[in-house]
Amino acid sequence: MTDIIDILISASFWAAVIRIATPLIFATMGELICERAGVLNLGIEGIMVIGAFTGWMAVYQGMPLWGGVATAMGAGMLFGLLHSTLTVPFGLSQHVVGLGVTLLATATASFAYRLMLPEVTSPPKIEPFQPLDLPVLSDLPFLGEAIFQQTALTWAAFAVAGLTAFTLYRTPLGLALRAAGENPAAVEAQGLSVTALRMGAVMVGSGLMAVGGAFLTLSAFSSFFFEMVNGRGWVCVALVVFGAWKPGKALLGAILFAGFDALQIRLQQTDLGAVLPYQLFLAAPYILSILALILMSRRAEVPAALMLPYNKGER
């Protein structure tokens, strides 16, 4: 118990929590935007992989870091366009298309990697984003190390969460987007295109998912390997439900999962790690997250038109 308390009050632990939460925040906000518009995007895992690869490869080929972020977002939006084209105007199964997009995006990253680096035995490294040095704030005791020594992409993730909440609840576009996921017939009655809203939401959401993947190669690590996403996409789908399709709660869910993950890493280095098998620690964040999901989702209100195809003129 003493070990856990010591971990929880350390600045390095909270710095790791924020760092681990960053890709989850990007991808969760992307998935939330898709689902609020009525589209379940199960392509998230593969889109994060292709984002991690394209962002890293762009920088490796000479582009600046922010150029890598933009490249990753563009790749994600292309797969979002594919997903939305098949599911929105054509009305195909969102489950099947999403899983197909995940497989296609992952295979595309694998093929492109082996095509562009045929003789490389270990992934080349790039110079990743460095922690920002904020005058005064970075030197604050505890808070400086825990919060104010993060990279620009981490700050961008929290900005995206705030912008998502503002757009959904404080703008006409957000109102139309939420209506497309609740009552698409009412959207059409106002002269708006449900198809355009849903496709746009999936493309933007997929772009954010890809940026979440790019964080792993451009900020957290300095190279690309295929197992690096490691199920984070599926976690983000669960976090949307955990957050009851609300950006603020989904953000807290991402931080909670990151806290579980950071804690299990440190617990492996304590006396408990010498007694318990490491597999138990690796599974702990997912077990705890499932329990939290069960508790929080019982009263969650699912968007009424989620996963329901809509054809113009239907009532």
FIPA-601028 format. One record per residue (C-alpha): residue number from 1; residue in one letter; x, z, y. Coordinates in Angstrom, 1 decimal. Each point is the difference from the previous one (the first is absolute). Example, Ala and Ser with C-alpha at 12.3 -4.5 7.8 and 13.67 -1.06 7.14 Angstrom:
2
[atom 1,'a',[12.3,7.8,-4.5]]
[atom 2,'s',[1.4,-0.7,3.4]]
***
This chain:
315
[atom 1,'m',[0.0,0.0,0.0]]
[atom 2,'t',[2.9,0.8,2.3]]
[atom 3,'d',[1.5,-3.4,-0.6]]
[atom 4,'i',[-3.3,-1.7,1.0]]
[atom 5,'i',[-0.3,2.0,3.2]]
[atom 6,'d',[3.7,-0.8,0.9]]
[atom 7,'i',[-0.8,-3.7,-0.5]]
[atom 8,'l',[-3.2,0.1,2.1]]
[atom 9,'i',[1.7,1.6,3.0]]
[atom 10,'s',[3.0,-2.4,0.0]]
[atom 11,'a',[0.1,-2.7,2.7]]
[atom 12,'s',[1.6,-2.5,-2.5]]
[atom 13,'f',[-3.1,0.3,-2.2]]
[atom 14,'w',[-2.4,-0.9,2.8]]
[atom 15,'a',[2.3,-2.9,1.1]]
[atom 16,'a',[-0.2,-1.3,-3.6]]
[atom 17,'v',[-3.8,0.4,-0.1]]
[atom 18,'i',[-0.4,-2.1,3.2]]
[atom 19,'r',[2.4,-2.6,-1.4]]
[atom 20,'i',[-1.7,-0.2,-3.4]]
[atom 21,'a',[-3.4,-0.2,1.7]]
[atom 22,'t',[0.9,-3.0,2.2]]
[atom 23,'p',[-0.5,-2.9,-2.4]]
[atom 24,'l',[-3.2,1.7,-1.3]]
[atom 25,'i',[-1.4,0.2,3.6]]
[atom 26,'f',[0.6,-3.7,0.6]]
[atom 27,'a',[-1.5,-1.1,-3.3]]
[atom 28,'t',[-2.9,2.6,0.1]]
[atom 29,'m',[-1.0,-1.2,3.5]]
[atom 30,'g',[0.1,-3.6,-1.3]]
[atom 31,'e',[-2.2,0.8,-3.0]]
[atom 32,'l',[-2.4,2.0,2.1]]
[atom 33,'i',[-0.5,-2.9,2.4]]
[atom 34,'c',[-0.7,-2.3,-2.9]]
[atom 35,'e',[-2.5,2.4,-1.6]]
[atom 36,'r',[-1.8,0.8,3.3]]
[atom 37,'a',[-0.7,-3.7,0.3]]
[atom 38,'g',[-1.4,0.0,-3.6]]
[atom 39,'v',[2.9,-1.3,-2.0]]
[atom 40,'l',[1.9,1.9,-2.6]]
[atom 41,'n',[3.6,-1.2,0.0]]
[atom 42,'l',[1.7,0.7,-3.3]]
[atom 43,'g',[2.8,-2.4,0.9]]
[atom 44,'i',[1.6,2.9,1.9]]
[atom 45,'e',[2.7,0.8,-2.6]]
[atom 46,'g',[1.3,-3.6,-0.2]]
[atom 47,'i',[-0.3,-0.5,3.8]]
[atom 48,'m',[2.2,3.0,0.5]]
[atom 49,'v',[2.5,-1.5,-2.4]]
[atom 50,'i',[0.0,-3.3,1.8]]
[atom 51,'g',[0.3,1.7,3.3]]
[atom 52,'a',[3.0,2.0,-1.2]]
[atom 53,'f',[1.7,-3.1,-1.3]]
[atom 54,'t',[-0.7,-2.4,2.9]]
[atom 55,'g',[0.9,2.6,2.7]]
[atom 56,'w',[3.3,0.8,-1.8]]
[atom 57,'m',[0.9,-3.7,-0.7]]
[atom 58,'a',[-0.7,-1.0,3.6]]
[atom 59,'v',[2.4,2.6,1.3]]
[atom 60,'y',[2.5,-0.8,-2.7]]
[atom 61,'q',[-0.1,-3.7,1.1]]
[atom 62,'g',[0.8,1.0,3.6]]
[atom 63,'m',[-3.3,0.9,1.8]]
[atom 64,'p',[-0.2,3.3,2.0]]
[atom 65,'l',[-1.7,3.0,-1.5]]
[atom 66,'w',[-3.2,-0.6,2.0]]
[atom 67,'g',[0.1,-3.6,-1.1]]
[atom 68,'g',[0.0,1.2,-3.6]]
[atom 69,'v',[-3.1,2.2,0.8]]
[atom 70,'a',[-1.8,-3.0,1.5]]
[atom 71,'t',[1.0,-2.2,-3.0]]
[atom 72,'a',[-1.4,2.6,-2.4]]
[atom 73,'m',[-3.2,0.3,1.9]]
[atom 74,'g',[-0.4,-3.8,0.0]]
[atom 75,'a',[0.5,-0.1,-3.7]]
[atom 76,'g',[-2.6,2.7,-0.5]]
[atom 77,'m',[-2.5,-1.8,2.2]]
[atom 78,'l',[0.5,-3.2,-2.1]]
[atom 79,'f',[-0.9,1.9,-3.2]]
[atom 80,'g',[-2.8,1.6,2.0]]
[atom 81,'l',[-1.3,-3.5,0.9]]
[atom 82,'l',[0.1,-1.0,-3.7]]
[atom 83,'h',[-1.8,3.2,-1.0]]
[atom 84,'s',[-2.7,-0.3,2.7]]
[atom 85,'t',[-0.6,-3.7,-0.6]]
[atom 86,'l',[-0.8,0.7,-3.6]]
[atom 87,'t',[-2.0,3.1,0.5]]
[atom 88,'v',[-1.9,-0.6,3.2]]
[atom 89,'p',[-1.3,-3.6,0.3]]
[atom 90,'f',[0.3,-0.7,-3.7]]
[atom 91,'g',[-1.3,3.5,-1.0]]
[atom 92,'l',[2.3,0.4,-3.0]]
[atom 93,'s',[0.5,3.4,-1.6]]
[atom 94,'q',[2.1,2.2,2.3]]
[atom 95,'h',[1.4,1.9,-2.9]]
[atom 96,'v',[1.2,-3.1,-1.8]]
[atom 97,'v',[1.3,-1.7,3.1]]
[atom 98,'g',[1.8,3.1,1.1]]
[atom 99,'l',[1.8,0.5,-3.3]]
[atom 100,'g',[0.8,-3.7,0.0]]
[atom 101,'v',[1.6,0.3,3.4]]
[atom 102,'t',[2.0,3.0,-1.1]]
[atom 103,'l',[1.4,-2.0,-2.9]]
[atom 104,'l',[0.6,-3.1,2.0]]
[atom 105,'a',[1.8,1.8,2.9]]
[atom 106,'t',[2.2,2.0,-2.4]]
[atom 107,'a',[0.9,-3.1,-2.0]]
[atom 108,'t',[0.7,-1.9,3.2]]
[atom 109,'a',[2.4,2.6,1.2]]
[atom 110,'s',[1.7,0.0,-3.4]]
[atom 111,'f',[0.3,-3.8,-0.1]]
[atom 112,'a',[1.2,-0.2,3.6]]
[atom 113,'y',[2.6,2.7,-0.6]]
[atom 114,'r',[1.5,-1.7,-3.0]]
[atom 115,'l',[-0.2,-3.4,1.7]]
[atom 116,'m',[1.8,1.1,3.2]]
[atom 117,'l',[2.5,2.4,-1.6]]
[atom 118,'p',[0.6,-1.5,-3.5]]
[atom 119,'e',[3.4,1.6,-0.6]]
[atom 120,'v',[-0.5,3.4,1.6]]
[atom 121,'t',[0.2,2.9,-2.5]]
[atom 122,'s',[-0.9,2.8,2.5]]
[atom 123,'p',[-2.2,-0.4,3.2]]
[atom 124,'p',[2.0,-0.6,3.2]]
[atom 125,'k',[-0.3,2.6,2.7]]
[atom 126,'i',[-1.1,-0.5,3.6]]
[atom 127,'e',[0.3,2.2,3.0]]
[atom 128,'p',[-3.3,1.8,0.2]]
[atom 129,'f',[-1.9,1.6,2.9]]
[atom 130,'q',[1.8,3.1,1.3]]
[atom 131,'p',[-1.7,3.2,1.1]]
[atom 132,'l',[-0.8,0.0,3.7]]
[atom 133,'d',[2.0,2.3,2.2]]
[atom 134,'l',[-2.6,1.4,2.4]]
[atom 135,'p',[1.5,1.9,2.9]]
[atom 136,'v',[-0.8,3.7,-0.1]]
[atom 137,'l',[-2.6,-0.4,-2.8]]
[atom 138,'s',[2.5,-0.9,-2.7]]
[atom 139,'d',[2.0,3.2,0.8]]
[atom 140,'l',[-2.9,2.4,-0.2]]
[atom 141,'p',[0.4,2.6,-2.7]]
[atom 142,'f',[-2.0,-0.7,-3.2]]
[atom 143,'l',[-2.3,-2.6,1.7]]
[atom 144,'g',[2.9,-2.2,1.0]]
[atom 145,'e',[1.1,-0.5,-3.6]]
[atom 146,'a',[-3.5,0.1,-1.5]]
[atom 147,'i',[-1.8,-2.4,2.3]]
[atom 148,'f',[2.2,-1.6,2.7]]
[atom 149,'q',[2.7,-1.5,-2.1]]
[atom 150,'q',[-2.0,-2.7,-1.6]]
[atom 151,'t',[0.3,-3.8,0.2]]
[atom 152,'a',[-2.0,-2.2,2.2]]
[atom 153,'l',[-2.1,-1.2,-2.9]]
[atom 154,'t',[-1.2,3.6,-0.7]]
[atom 155,'w',[-1.2,0.3,3.6]]
[atom 156,'a',[-1.6,-3.4,-0.3]]
[atom 157,'a',[-1.9,1.2,-3.1]]
[atom 158,'f',[-1.6,2.9,1.9]]
[atom 159,'a',[-0.7,-2.4,2.9]]
[atom 160,'v',[-1.8,-2.3,-2.4]]
[atom 161,'a',[-2.1,2.9,-1.3]]
[atom 162,'g',[-1.0,0.9,3.5]]
[atom 163,'l',[-0.7,-3.7,0.9]]
[atom 164,'t',[-2.1,-0.4,-3.1]]
[atom 165,'a',[-2.2,3.0,0.8]]
[atom 166,'f',[-0.4,-1.1,3.6]]
[atom 167,'t',[-0.9,-3.5,-0.9]]
[atom 168,'l',[-2.5,1.0,-2.7]]
[atom 169,'y',[-1.8,2.6,2.1]]
[atom 170,'r',[0.5,-0.9,3.6]]
[atom 171,'t',[-0.2,-3.8,0.2]]
[atom 172,'p',[-2.7,-2.7,-0.6]]
[atom 173,'l',[2.3,-1.6,-2.5]]
[atom 174,'g',[0.2,3.2,-2.0]]
[atom 175,'l',[-3.8,0.4,0.1]]
[atom 176,'a',[-0.4,-3.6,-1.3]]
[atom 177,'l',[2.6,0.6,-2.7]]
[atom 178,'r',[-1.7,3.2,-1.2]]
[atom 179,'a',[-3.4,-1.8,0.1]]
[atom 180,'a',[1.4,-2.8,-2.2]]
[atom 181,'g',[0.7,2.7,-2.6]]
[atom 182,'e',[-3.3,1.8,0.4]]
[atom 183,'n',[-2.7,-2.6,0.9]]
[atom 184,'p',[1.4,-3.5,0.2]]
[atom 185,'a',[-3.5,-1.5,0.7]]
[atom 186,'a',[-0.1,2.0,3.2]]
[atom 187,'v',[3.4,-1.5,1.0]]
[atom 188,'e',[-1.3,-3.5,-0.6]]
[atom 189,'a',[-3.2,0.8,2.0]]
[atom 190,'q',[2.2,0.7,3.0]]
[atom 191,'g',[1.6,-3.5,-0.3]]
[atom 192,'l',[3.2,1.2,-1.5]]
[atom 193,'s',[1.7,-1.5,-3.0]]
[atom 194,'v',[0.2,2.4,-2.9]]
[atom 195,'t',[2.4,-2.3,-1.8]]
[atom 196,'a',[2.4,-0.1,3.0]]
[atom 197,'l',[-0.1,3.8,0.4]]
[atom 198,'r',[0.7,0.7,-3.6]]
[atom 199,'m',[2.7,-2.6,-0.4]]
[atom 200,'g',[1.7,1.1,3.2]]
[atom 201,'a',[-0.1,3.7,-1.2]]
[atom 202,'v',[1.5,-0.9,-3.4]]
[atom 203,'m',[2.8,-2.0,1.7]]
[atom 204,'v',[0.9,2.7,2.5]]
[atom 205,'g',[-0.3,2.7,-2.7]]
[atom 206,'s',[2.2,-1.9,-2.3]]
[atom 207,'g',[2.6,-0.5,2.7]]
[atom 208,'l',[0.1,3.8,0.5]]
[atom 209,'m',[0.4,0.5,-3.8]]
[atom 210,'a',[3.0,-2.4,0.1]]
[atom 211,'v',[1.5,2.0,2.8]]
[atom 212,'g',[-0.3,3.1,-2.1]]
[atom 213,'g',[2.0,-1.7,-2.7]]
[atom 214,'a',[2.5,-1.2,2.6]]
[atom 215,'f',[0.6,3.5,1.1]]
[atom 216,'l',[1.5,0.8,-3.4]]
[atom 217,'t',[2.7,-2.7,0.3]]
[atom 218,'l',[0.5,0.0,3.8]]
[atom 219,'s',[-0.1,3.7,0.6]]
[atom 220,'a',[-0.1,2.3,-3.0]]
[atom 221,'f',[2.5,-2.0,-2.1]]
[atom 222,'s',[2.4,-2.8,0.9]]
[atom 223,'s',[-0.7,-2.4,-2.9]]
[atom 224,'f',[-2.8,-1.3,-2.2]]
[atom 225,'f',[-0.8,0.8,-3.6]]
[atom 226,'f',[-3.2,-0.8,-1.9]]
[atom 227,'e',[-1.1,3.6,-0.9]]
[atom 228,'m',[0.3,1.3,3.6]]
[atom 229,'v',[-3.8,-0.2,0.8]]
[atom 230,'n',[-0.6,2.0,-3.2]]
[atom 231,'g',[-3.8,0.3,0.2]]
[atom 232,'r',[-0.2,0.8,3.7]]
[atom 233,'g',[-2.6,-2.7,0.4]]
[atom 234,'w',[-2.4,1.6,-2.5]]
[atom 235,'v',[0.6,3.4,1.7]]
[atom 236,'c',[-1.1,-1.5,3.3]]
[atom 237,'v',[-3.3,-1.3,-1.5]]
[atom 238,'a',[-0.7,3.6,-1.1]]
[atom 239,'l',[1.0,1.3,3.4]]
[atom 240,'v',[-2.7,-2.1,1.7]]
[atom 241,'v',[-2.6,1.7,-2.2]]
[atom 242,'f',[1.7,3.4,0.6]]
[atom 243,'g',[-0.3,-0.6,3.7]]
[atom 244,'a',[-3.7,-1.0,-0.3]]
[atom 245,'w',[0.8,-3.4,1.6]]
[atom 246,'k',[1.1,1.8,3.2]]
[atom 247,'p',[3.5,-0.7,1.5]]
[atom 248,'g',[0.7,3.7,1.0]]
[atom 249,'k',[-0.8,1.4,-3.4]]
[atom 250,'a',[1.8,-2.8,-1.8]]
[atom 251,'l',[3.1,0.7,2.1]]
[atom 252,'l',[-0.2,3.7,-1.0]]
[atom 253,'g',[-0.4,-1.1,-3.6]]
[atom 254,'a',[3.2,-2.1,0.2]]
[atom 255,'i',[1.9,2.9,1.4]]
[atom 256,'l',[-1.4,2.3,-2.7]]
[atom 257,'f',[1.1,-2.3,-2.8]]
[atom 258,'a',[3.4,-0.4,1.7]]
[atom 259,'g',[0.3,3.8,0.1]]
[atom 260,'f',[-0.7,0.2,-3.7]]
[atom 261,'d',[2.6,-2.7,-0.7]]
[atom 262,'a',[2.7,1.6,2.2]]
[atom 263,'l',[-0.7,3.4,-1.6]]
[atom 264,'q',[0.4,-1.2,-3.5]]
[atom 265,'i',[3.4,-1.6,0.8]]
[atom 266,'r',[1.3,3.3,1.3]]
[atom 267,'l',[-1.5,2.1,-2.7]]
[atom 268,'q',[2.0,-2.0,-2.6]]
[atom 269,'q',[3.1,1.5,1.6]]
[atom 270,'t',[-1.1,3.6,-0.3]]
[atom 271,'d',[-0.1,2.3,-3.0]]
[atom 272,'l',[-3.4,-1.5,-1.0]]
[atom 273,'g',[1.8,-3.4,-0.4]]
[atom 274,'a',[2.2,1.5,-2.7]]
[atom 275,'v',[-3.0,1.3,-2.0]]
[atom 276,'l',[-2.7,-2.6,0.4]]
[atom 277,'p',[0.4,-3.7,-1.0]]
[atom 278,'y',[0.5,-2.3,3.0]]
[atom 279,'q',[-2.9,-2.2,-1.0]]
[atom 280,'l',[-2.3,2.9,0.9]]
[atom 281,'f',[1.3,0.0,3.5]]
[atom 282,'l',[-0.3,-3.7,0.4]]
[atom 283,'a',[-3.7,0.2,-1.1]]
[atom 284,'a',[-0.8,3.0,2.1]]
[atom 285,'p',[-0.7,-1.9,3.3]]
[atom 286,'y',[-2.5,-2.4,-1.8]]
[atom 287,'i',[-1.7,2.9,-1.8]]
[atom 288,'l',[-0.4,2.0,3.2]]
[atom 289,'s',[-1.2,-3.1,1.9]]
[atom 290,'i',[-2.6,-0.7,-2.7]]
[atom 291,'l',[-1.3,3.5,0.3]]
[atom 292,'a',[-0.1,-0.2,3.8]]
[atom 293,'l',[-1.7,-3.4,-0.3]]
[atom 294,'i',[-2.7,1.4,-2.3]]
[atom 295,'l',[-0.7,2.9,2.4]]
[atom 296,'m',[0.0,-2.1,3.2]]
[atom 297,'s',[-1.9,-3.1,-1.2]]
[atom 298,'r',[-3.1,1.7,-1.3]]
[atom 299,'r',[-1.6,-0.2,3.4]]
[atom 300,'a',[1.6,-3.2,1.1]]
[atom 301,'e',[-2.3,-2.8,1.2]]
[atom 302,'v',[1.1,-3.3,-1.4]]
[atom 303,'p',[-0.6,-3.0,2.3]]
[atom 304,'a',[-3.4,-1.3,-1.2]]
[atom 305,'a',[1.1,-3.7,-0.3]]
[atom 306,'l',[3.5,0.7,-1.5]]
[atom 307,'m',[0.7,-2.6,-2.7]]
[atom 308,'l',[-3.3,-1.8,0.6]]
[atom 309,'p',[0.4,-3.7,0.7]]
[atom 310,'y',[-2.1,-1.2,3.0]]
[atom 311,'n',[-1.3,-3.6,0.5]]
[atom 312,'k',[-1.2,-1.1,3.4]]
[atom 313,'g',[-3.7,0.3,0.3]]
[atom 314,'e',[-0.5,2.6,-2.6]]
[atom 315,'r',[-2.1,3.1,0.7]]
***
